[in-house]
Amino acid sequence: MRTVQYRDPQTEEVLDWRYEERTPEIGERVRIGFEEYEVLFRWRTVPTSSVVYVRPARVAEMDHSAA
């Protein structure tokens, strides 16, 4: 298990931290509270701890061509 700290890339605010089996990959979506976020980049501070920068995930655009 490793400690993963999720942060806002603009403000450095810690959004959440928890123990994870692995560090999420760039582009992967993670749930923090009731919101879904996308991983922008990661930074390993030590082998057992990582800082992961995330942004709110964009909602998939709906296909309006099918009627």
HURA-V484319 format. One record per residue. OMEGA is omega in radians with two decimals (none if undefined). D_CENTER is the distance of its C-alpha to the mean C-alpha in whole Angstrom. Layout:
omega:d_center
OMEGA:D_CENTER
OMEGA:D_CENTER
//
This chain:
omega:d_center
3.10:17
3.07:15
3.10:14
3.13:10
-3.14:9
-3.07:6
2.99:8
-3.06:9
-3.10:11
-3.04:14
-3.06:15
3.12:13
3.08:13
-3.12:11
-3.11:10
2.95:10
-3.11:11
3.09:12
-3.12:14
3.05:12
-3.12:15
3.08:13
3.14:10
-3.14:7
3.06:9
-3.11:8
3.14:8
3.09:7
3.12:6
3.12:5
3.06:7
-3.03:8
3.13:12
-3.08:13
3.07:10
-3.10:8
3.09:5
3.14:5
3.12:4
3.08:7
-3.07:9
3.12:9
-3.13:12
-3.12:14
3.04:16
-3.10:19
-3.10:19
-3.10:18
3.13:15
3.00:12
-3.10:10
3.12:6
-3.05:6
3.00:4
3.10:7
-3.13:8
3.09:9
3.10:12
3.13:15
-3.13:17
-3.11:20
3.11:23
-3.10:26
-3.10:29
3.13:32
-3.13:32
none:35
//
